[in-house]
């Protein structure tokens, strides 16, 4: 196995690690019924529809 010839600085190591720890924004899709932005493969919390079928009944407050 290869051995490093020189010490890696703290800044170089931290920047290399930070490039892979970046958080990605969640991908949102538009609800086909009400147009609300929801996570994919989830029931819309606003209208209760999933793929054009009402899955849950929402109570109006």
PyMOL commands that set and color helices and strands:
alter all, ss='L'
color gray80, all
select helices_A, chain A and resi 10-20
alter helices_A, ss='H'
color red, helices_A
select strands_A, chain A and resi 28-30+37-39+49-50+53-54
alter strands_A, ss='S'
color yellow, strands_A
deselect
rebuild
show_as cartoon
